[in-house]
Amino acid sequence: MNERALQITARDQPLQTLAPLELRLDEVPLTVDPKPRRKVKAWVRFGDTPVRVDAVAARWTPSAVGITFTVDGQEHRCWVWAGAVDEIS
């Protein structure tokens, strides 16, 4: 998706994130990077629209990754399944 289409999608639809029941943060180990810098490509959803974004992995569990990314100057944060994330080398 080109940058302009991503801006419109991010403006018009809510960013989806995993629910607490899916994350199970009270049951599984959580790693928090104090200085997030691990660059990734991740699939996220704005409403029903899937979009692949350049992001930074800020925290993770064995099955999910908390990412941050910027669209049109606005920072977004969400949790996605680990399988939706590819590390950029």
N, C-alpha and C positions, 0 to 999 in steps of 0.2 A: 504494500500500500504506500502510495506516495505521501509526502509530508503534509500536503494540503488536505488530502482525504482523511488522514489521521487526525488532524486538527479539528475537522468538522465532526468526525465520529466521536472524539473525546469531548467535544463541546456539547453534543446533542444527546449523548447516552451515558448512563452511569457506569463507572468502572466496577466490575465484578471482582469479588475476592472470596477465598474459601471461608466457610463458616467455622466457628469455634468447635463444633461437633466433628467436623472433618479434620481440623488441625490437631485436636487432642493434646494441646500444650501442657495439660496437667498430667499427661501419661507418658510422653516421649521426651527424649533429650532435645533441648533447644540450644543452638549455637548462635551467638550474636557477634558479628564482626564489629569491633569498636571503631574501625576506620574502613568502611566498606569500599572496596576497589576491584572486586572480582567482576569483570565485565561479562555479560551474558546476552544472549538473544532469548526472548521468552514470548510465549503465546499468552495473551491476555484477552479479556472480553470487555468491550464497552457495550452494555446491553446484550443483544444477541450477536453482535459482530465480533468475530475473532480477528485479532491483529497481532502481528509479530513485531516486537519492539526491541530496541537496544536498551538494556537496563543494567543495573548493578545489583548483585546479590548481597543483601544486608544481613540476613539471618536465614537459618534453615533448620529443618528437622529431617529425620530419615526419609520422609515422603513429600515434603513441601518446602518451597523457597519463598522467602519474603523479599520482594524486589522493589527498587525505586527506579523511576524513569521520568523523563521530562517531555512534555508535549506543549509546544508554543509557550515556553517559559514557565509553565506550571508543573510542579513536581507531583507525581502520582506514586502511591504506595499500595501494594496489594500482595496477597499470598496466592501462589499458583502451585499446582502439582509439580514435583521434581521432574517428571517426564516432559513437562512443557518448556523446560529450560535447557539450553545448549551453551556451554562455556565457550567464550571466544578466546582463542589462543594468541 
